[in-house]
Amino acid sequence: MLALRPNCECCNKDLPPTSVDAMICTYECTFCRDCVDSKLHGVCPNCGGNFERRPVRPEVKLLKNPPSETRVFKPTGCA
């Protein structure tokens, strides 16, 4: 199950579980769409993979399977 990380690793923008701006790679590295397009040019700085839009977990399922609260912020890795 996806962790649904709460923020962009590059700019620290909040990415709630309902966000359509959240992008993930195969390892669930999480970035906002703006950083993926303008800074990362579609390539994950951690693994070198591509990004896909993170699916939105239905609200009723969030009660049983809540999103992660662990923030990952690595601004030096996305310049």
Backbone as JSON Lines, residues from 0, in Angstrom:
{"i":0,"aa":"M","n":[0.83,-1.17,0.0],"ca":[0.0,0.0,0.0],"c":[0.89,1.24,0.0]}
{"i":1,"aa":"L","n":[0.49,2.25,-0.74],"ca":[1.27,3.48,-0.82],"c":[1.27,4.22,0.51]}
{"i":2,"aa":"A","n":[2.39,4.81,0.84],"ca":[2.53,5.54,2.1],"c":[1.78,6.88,2.08]}
{"i":3,"aa":"L","n":[1.58,7.46,0.9],"ca":[0.97,8.78,0.76],"c":[1.71,9.8,1.62]}
{"i":4,"aa":"R","n":[2.95,10.03,1.24],"ca":[3.79,10.96,1.97],"c":[3.19,12.37,1.9]}
{"i":5,"aa":"P","n":[3.39,13.16,2.97],"ca":[2.65,14.42,3.11],"c":[3.22,15.66,2.45]}
{"i":6,"aa":"N","n":[4.38,15.55,1.79],"ca":[4.99,16.77,1.25],"c":[5.91,16.48,0.08]}
{"i":7,"aa":"C","n":[6.25,17.55,-0.62],"ca":[7.22,17.48,-1.72],"c":[8.62,17.45,-1.12]}
{"i":8,"aa":"E","n":[9.45,16.5,-1.55],"ca":[10.82,16.4,-1.04],"c":[11.68,17.57,-1.47]}
{"i":9,"aa":"C","n":[11.28,18.28,-2.5],"ca":[12.09,19.36,-3.04],"c":[11.74,20.73,-2.44]}
{"i":10,"aa":"C","n":[10.46,21.1,-2.44],"ca":[10.06,22.43,-1.97],"c":[9.29,22.4,-0.65]}
{"i":11,"aa":"N","n":[8.98,21.22,-0.15],"ca":[8.27,21.02,1.11],"c":[6.8,21.41,1.05]}
{"i":12,"aa":"K","n":[6.25,21.58,-0.13],"ca":[4.83,21.9,-0.29],"c":[4.0,20.75,0.29]}
{"i":13,"aa":"D","n":[2.94,21.1,1.0],"ca":[2.04,20.09,1.52],"c":[1.32,19.38,0.38]}
{"i":14,"aa":"L","n":[1.26,18.06,0.46],"ca":[0.58,17.24,-0.54],"c":[-0.36,16.29,0.2]}
{"i":15,"aa":"P","n":[-1.56,16.78,0.54],"ca":[-2.51,15.94,1.26],"c":[-2.92,14.74,0.41]}
{"i":16,"aa":"P","n":[-3.53,13.74,1.02],"ca":[-3.88,12.52,0.3],"c":[-4.81,12.75,-0.89]}
{"i":17,"aa":"T","n":[-5.52,13.87,-0.89],"ca":[-6.44,14.17,-1.99],"c":[-5.79,15.01,-3.1]}
{"i":18,"aa":"S","n":[-4.52,15.33,-2.95],"ca":[-3.83,16.2,-3.92],"c":[-3.66,15.52,-5.27]}
{"i":19,"aa":"V","n":[-4.03,16.25,-6.33],"ca":[-3.79,15.76,-7.7],"c":[-2.45,16.26,-8.22]}
{"i":20,"aa":"D","n":[-1.72,17.03,-7.4],"ca":[-0.4,17.54,-7.78],"c":[0.73,16.65,-7.3]}
{"i":21,"aa":"A","n":[0.43,15.61,-6.54],"ca":[1.46,14.73,-6.01],"c":[1.93,13.75,-7.09]}
{"i":22,"aa":"M","n":[3.24,13.66,-7.25],"ca":[3.86,12.77,-8.22],"c":[4.79,11.83,-7.46]}
{"i":23,"aa":"I","n":[4.82,10.54,-7.88],"ca":[5.69,9.57,-7.22],"c":[6.47,8.76,-8.25]}
{"i":24,"aa":"C","n":[7.61,8.24,-7.79],"ca":[8.39,7.31,-8.61],"c":[8.1,5.9,-8.12]}
{"i":25,"aa":"T","n":[8.79,4.93,-8.64],"ca":[8.55,3.54,-8.26],"c":[8.9,3.25,-6.8]}
{"i":26,"aa":"Y","n":[9.73,4.1,-6.18],"ca":[10.08,3.93,-4.77],"c":[9.26,4.83,-3.86]}
{"i":27,"aa":"E","n":[8.26,5.48,-4.41],"ca":[7.37,6.39,-3.69],"c":[8.03,7.69,-3.27]}
{"i":28,"aa":"C","n":[9.17,8.04,-3.88],"ca":[9.71,9.37,-3.67],"c":[8.59,10.31,-4.11]}
{"i":29,"aa":"T","n":[8.33,11.35,-3.35],"ca":[7.15,12.18,-3.59],"c":[7.55,13.62,-3.84]}
{"i":30,"aa":"F","n":[7.04,14.17,-4.93],"ca":[7.31,15.55,-5.32],"c":[6.04,16.18,-5.86]}
{"i":31,"aa":"C","n":[5.97,17.5,-5.83],"ca":[4.83,18.19,-6.44],"c":[5.04,18.26,-7.95]}
{"i":32,"aa":"R","n":[3.97,18.42,-8.67],"ca":[4.03,18.47,-10.13],"c":[4.94,19.6,-10.62]}
{"i":33,"aa":"D","n":[4.9,20.75,-9.94],"ca":[5.72,21.88,-10.36],"c":[7.21,21.56,-10.29]}
{"i":34,"aa":"C","n":[7.66,20.95,-9.2],"ca":[9.07,20.59,-9.06],"c":[9.46,19.51,-10.08]}
{"i":35,"aa":"V","n":[8.58,18.54,-10.3],"ca":[8.86,17.48,-11.27],"c":[9.06,18.08,-12.66]}
{"i":36,"aa":"D","n":[8.22,19.04,-13.03],"ca":[8.29,19.63,-14.37],"c":[9.42,20.66,-14.5]}
{"i":37,"aa":"S","n":[9.55,21.57,-13.51],"ca":[10.47,22.7,-13.68],"c":[11.88,22.45,-13.16]}
{"i":38,"aa":"K","n":[12.04,21.64,-12.13],"ca":[13.37,21.43,-11.55],"c":[13.95,20.06,-11.87]}
{"i":39,"aa":"L","n":[13.11,19.04,-11.85],"ca":[13.6,17.67,-12.01],"c":[13.48,17.14,-13.44]}
{"i":40,"aa":"H","n":[12.71,17.84,-14.26],"ca":[12.52,17.47,-15.67],"c":[12.11,16.01,-15.84]}
{"i":41,"aa":"G","n":[11.22,15.57,-14.92],"ca":[10.63,14.25,-15.03],"c":[11.5,13.08,-14.58]}
{"i":42,"aa":"V","n":[12.66,13.37,-13.96],"ca":[13.56,12.3,-13.53],"c":[13.76,12.39,-12.01]}
{"i":43,"aa":"C","n":[13.52,11.3,-11.31],"ca":[13.67,11.28,-9.87],"c":[15.15,11.44,-9.5]}
{"i":44,"aa":"P","n":[15.48,12.42,-8.63],"ca":[16.89,12.62,-8.25],"c":[17.42,11.51,-7.34]}
{"i":45,"aa":"N","n":[16.54,10.71,-6.77],"ca":[16.96,9.65,-5.86],"c":[17.27,8.34,-6.58]}
{"i":46,"aa":"C","n":[16.43,7.98,-7.55],"ca":[16.6,6.67,-8.19],"c":[16.8,6.74,-9.71]}
{"i":47,"aa":"G","n":[16.56,7.91,-10.3],"ca":[16.73,8.06,-11.74],"c":[15.52,7.61,-12.55]}
{"i":48,"aa":"G","n":[14.46,7.2,-11.86],"ca":[13.24,6.75,-12.54],"c":[12.32,7.89,-12.94]}
{"i":49,"aa":"N","n":[11.22,7.53,-13.58],"ca":[10.24,8.53,-14.0],"c":[9.18,8.7,-12.92]}
{"i":50,"aa":"F","n":[8.27,9.62,-13.14],"ca":[7.18,9.91,-12.2],"c":[5.83,9.61,-12.83]}
{"i":51,"aa":"E","n":[4.89,9.29,-11.95],"ca":[3.48,9.13,-12.31],"c":[2.67,9.89,-11.27]}
{"i":52,"aa":"R","n":[1.47,10.29,-11.65],"ca":[0.59,10.95,-10.69],"c":[0.23,9.96,-9.59]}
{"i":53,"aa":"R","n":[0.34,10.42,-8.35],"ca":[-0.01,9.56,-7.22],"c":[-1.53,9.38,-7.17]}
{"i":54,"aa":"P","n":[-2.0,8.14,-7.04],"ca":[-3.44,7.94,-6.95],"c":[-4.02,8.56,-5.67]}
{"i":55,"aa":"V","n":[-5.29,8.91,-5.74],"ca":[-5.99,9.46,-4.59],"c":[-6.71,8.32,-3.88]}
{"i":56,"aa":"R","n":[-6.41,8.14,-2.6],"ca":[-7.08,7.12,-1.81],"c":[-8.45,7.65,-1.4]}
{"i":57,"aa":"P","n":[-9.51,6.88,-1.61],"ca":[-10.85,7.35,-1.22],"c":[-10.89,7.72,0.27]}
{"i":58,"aa":"E","n":[-11.6,8.78,0.58],"ca":[-11.64,9.3,1.94],"c":[-12.06,8.25,2.97]}
{"i":59,"aa":"V","n":[-13.01,7.42,2.61],"ca":[-13.48,6.4,3.54],"c":[-12.37,5.39,3.88]}
{"i":60,"aa":"K","n":[-11.44,5.18,2.97],"ca":[-10.33,4.25,3.19],"c":[-9.21,4.87,4.03]}
{"i":61,"aa":"L","n":[-9.18,6.2,4.1],"ca":[-8.14,6.88,4.88],"c":[-8.3,6.63,6.38]}
{"i":62,"aa":"L","n":[-9.51,6.33,6.8],"ca":[-9.74,6.06,8.22],"c":[-9.01,4.79,8.65]}
{"i":63,"aa":"K","n":[-9.08,3.76,7.85],"ca":[-8.43,2.49,8.17],"c":[-6.95,2.49,7.78]}
{"i":64,"aa":"N","n":[-6.63,3.19,6.71],"ca":[-5.26,3.24,6.19],"c":[-4.84,4.7,6.01]}
{"i":65,"aa":"P","n":[-4.46,5.36,7.11],"ca":[-4.12,6.78,7.05],"c":[-2.82,7.04,6.29]}
{"i":66,"aa":"P","n":[-2.66,8.26,5.79],"ca":[-1.42,8.61,5.1],"c":[-0.26,8.73,6.08]}
{"i":67,"aa":"S","n":[0.94,8.68,5.56],"ca":[2.14,8.86,6.37],"c":[2.18,10.29,6.92]}
{"i":68,"aa":"E","n":[2.75,10.44,8.1],"ca":[2.97,11.76,8.68],"c":[4.45,12.14,8.64]}
{"i":69,"aa":"T","n":[5.28,11.24,8.12],"ca":[6.72,11.46,8.07],"c":[7.07,12.33,6.87]}
{"i":70,"aa":"R","n":[7.63,13.49,7.15],"ca":[8.01,14.42,6.08],"c":[9.45,14.13,5.66]}
{"i":71,"aa":"V","n":[9.68,14.13,4.35],"ca":[11.02,13.99,3.78],"c":[11.28,15.27,3.01]}
{"i":72,"aa":"F","n":[12.34,15.99,3.36],"ca":[12.65,17.27,2.72],"c":[14.14,17.32,2.44]}
{"i":73,"aa":"K","n":[14.5,17.29,1.15],"ca":[15.9,17.27,0.72],"c":[16.12,18.33,-0.37]}
{"i":74,"aa":"P","n":[16.03,19.62,-0.04],"ca":[16.13,20.65,-1.07],"c":[17.45,20.66,-1.83]}
{"i":75,"aa":"T","n":[18.51,20.17,-1.24],"ca":[19.81,20.16,-1.94],"c":[19.84,19.12,-3.05]}
{"i":76,"aa":"G","n":[18.98,18.13,-2.99],"ca":[18.96,17.07,-4.01],"c":[18.09,17.38,-5.2]}
{"i":77,"aa":"C","n":[17.5,18.56,-5.25],"ca":[16.6,18.85,-6.35],"c":[16.91,20.14,-7.07]}
{"i":78,"aa":"A","n":[18.06,20.69,-6.84],"ca":[18.42,21.97,-7.47],"c":[18.8,21.77,-8.92]}
